[in-house]
């Protein structure tokens, strides 16, 4: 039996990337897992069972969890999303920054850790090496699914969509929506006709100023629309009439918006980051230098105006082999046995 940790996700009120990962994996694993809430459920673990968590936990805030990890009654598996709180502490919640080193250290007590990208795998094993920590924990890469809402793969698009761009992600400095507004303003000043839709809840600690910039752009003739905490249905409707997804992020663990865009047969314009290169190198994407306003302006203008160029990107997006959440679940079952 795989006991699936839902301690935080069971009461989460927002659809963050990690909550989506948790929900989609549970959906696809189905009867192979039994959800458990730490401190509430008390399973009768057997030695050949697995306790599997996708959550970034704080050992100190889970009574008895430290003892559980030190003397586990079953096998332990976890999904590791990223080391961003260590790389960008200045734009990460202070609690997350304080918690993350202990969380990453605790993962060395697990039997198996699934990293969501090769870059994240290197971060985790490099952190343990830096600590001088000896561990027998196996770490493998788990490809995440592109079918965010369980929808079928979108076929090749026969009609070139209107000049609409879509940016998806929590509103905060790391996702770089403020930079995108600057680029959009410059494009409008050059006479480029387009709409920009920004979808994402606002980070209550760091996102306020950026959200105000987006709302300010909505009230002008910039052609910006802001959809806070949009449902999957709203997101699917926007994707249906979008020309390209734009993702100017400065740091990611995986970059789900990239493959979710490709799943819909849409090009993705994104930042040139090593972790995103794992997703973009097979095509369908326009990769641009981080925070290079001139390059982003030229790249977006070409995607918006050059139908032949857009068609080449979109065709590659539609034909690429992409992982599904069912594939992710199959890999988990294969590894955990």
C-alpha positions, -999 to 999 in steps of 0.1 A, spaced: 0 0 0 11 36 -8 0 60 19 -3 94 2 4 124 24 -24 151 21 -17 169 53 -16 204 37 -33 198 4 -65 185 21 -72 219 35 -55 241 8 -78 268 -6 -56 278 -36 -44 259 -67 -7 264 -65 16 243 -87 24 220 -58 -12 215 -50 -19 207 -87 9 181 -86 -5 166 -55 -40 164 -68 -32 151 -103 -9 124 -89 -36 112 -65 -61 112 -93 -39 90 -115 -27 67 -88 -63 61 -79 -68 29 -58 -31 24 -55 -29 50 -27 -46 57 6 -47 94 15 -34 102 51 -32 134 72 -3 135 96 -15 137 132 -51 127 123 -48 93 106 -29 65 122 -24 38 96 -11 3 107 20 6 85 36 -26 74 73 -28 65 66 -32 28 42 -2 27 52 32 14 46 66 30 47 90 1 47 128 4 47 155 -23 45 183 4 73 206 16 70 197 53 83 213 84 94 185 108 90 207 138 54 215 130 44 178 127 44 163 162 61 129 162 73 132 126 110 134 135 107 101 154 88 86 124 117 95 101 143 82 125 125 49 130 102 44 101 77 16 103 76 14 65 95 27 34 96 64 27 93 83 -6 90 120 -14 87 143 -43 112 172 -42 100 204 -61 129 228 -59 156 246 -39 143 280 -48 141 293 -12 179 287 -10 186 303 -43 163 333 -40 157 340 -3 151 377 -10 118 370 -28 107 338 -8 85 337 22 108 339 53 91 308 68 100 289 36 136 301 37 139 291 73 122 257 68 139 246 35 174 235 47 158 213 74 133 199 49 161 191 24 182 175 52 152 153 63 148 140 27 182 122 31 163 99 55 139 87 28 144 56 7 135 73 -26 131 109 -37 116 119 -70 130 152 -83 108 171 -108 137 179 -131 174 170 -136 183 205 -123 164 200 -91 180 165 -87 214 182 -89 204 208 -64 193 182 -38 223 159 -42 246 189 -43 231 202 -10 238 168 7 273 168 -7 279 203 6 267 191 40 291 162 39 261 140 44 263 103 37 229 88 25 216 58 7 186 77 -6 180 70 -43 171 102 -63 154 99 -97 138 124 -121 100 122 -123 86 138 -155 54 157 -146 23 157 -167 13 182 -194 -24 175 -192 -32 199 -164 -70 194 -163 -71 158 -177 -81 171 -211 -72 153 -244 -42 164 -264 -51 194 -286 -46 186 -323 -28 208 -347 -44 242 -349 -58 249 -383 -65 285 -377 -40 310 -365 -53 325 -333 -58 362 -327 -30 383 -311 -36 372 -276 -8 363 -251 -14 344 -218 9 345 -187 1 319 -160 16 318 -125 15 332 -90 20 370 -91 54 375 -74 89 387 -84 101 352 -93 74 349 -120 85 383 -134 51 397 -144 64 433 -138 90 428 -165 64 415 -189 43 446 -183 73 467 -192 77 447 -224 40 450 -232 41 488 -228 71 490 -252 53 469 -278 22 490 -275 42 521 -280 56 506 -312 20 501 -325 18 463 -319 -18 452 -315 -24 424 -289 -41 414 -257 -22 402 -226 -41 381 -201 -24 375 -167 -37 346 -146 -26 339 -111 -33 345 -74 -12 372 -57 16 362 -33 4 380 -2 40 386 10 57 398 -22 31 402 -49 12 433 -39 32 459 -58 33 437 -90 -5 432 -88 -10 469 -86 11 474 -117 -10 448 -135 -42 464 -123 -29 498 -134 -22 484 -169 -58 470 -170 -72 506 -166 -51 519 -196 -53 511 -232 -25 485 -229 -49 456 -235 -41 438 -203 -67 417 -184 -61 403 -149 -77 370 -138 -69 363 -102 -73 327 -90 -89 316 -122 -105 282 -123 -93 254 -146 -124 261 -168 -114 298 -172 -78 288 -179 -89 263 -205 -111 289 -222 -83 314 -223 -59 288 -238 -85 281 -265 -81 316 -279 -45 323 -271 -17 327 -297 11 319 -273 18 314 -236 45 337 -221 66 327 -192 92 352 -182 101 335 -149 136 338 -134 136 305 -115 117 272 -116 117 237 -103 102 224 -135 81 249 -154 47 233 -159 32 262 -180 57 253 -207 45 218 -213 9 227 -205 11 252 -233 25 226 -257 -2 201 -247 -27 227 -261 -8 230 -294 5 265 -284 40 279 -286 55 290 -253 78 320 -251 99 316 -220 132 325 -203 164 307 -212 170 288 -179 188 254 -177 157 238 -160 134 251 -188 158 239 -215 149 203 -203 114 211 -217 121 234 -246 150 218 -265 126 195 -284 109 225 -300 77 244 -300 92 272 -278 109 305 -282 136 308 -256 147 343 -247 174 357 -224 164 365 -188 153 401 -184 165 412 -218 137 436 -227 148 442 -263 150 405 -270 116 399 -255 101 427 -274 114 414 -307 105 378 -299 70 386 -289 65 409 -319 75 381 -342 52 355 -326 23 380 -328 29 392 -363 47 365 -383 21 338 -391 45 315 -408 69 316 -378 40 310 -354 28 280 -375 63 264 -374 63 267 -336 27 255 -332 32 225 -355 62 214 -335 42 219 -302 14 197 -315 36 169 -327 59 166 -297 57 136 -273 47 149 -239 43 131 -206 9 128 -190 0 126 -153 -9 90 -160 27 85 -172 39 101 -139 18 77 -119 31 47 -139 67 57 -131 59 61 -94 43 26 -93 73 12 -112 98 26 -87 78 19 -56 67 -15 -67 
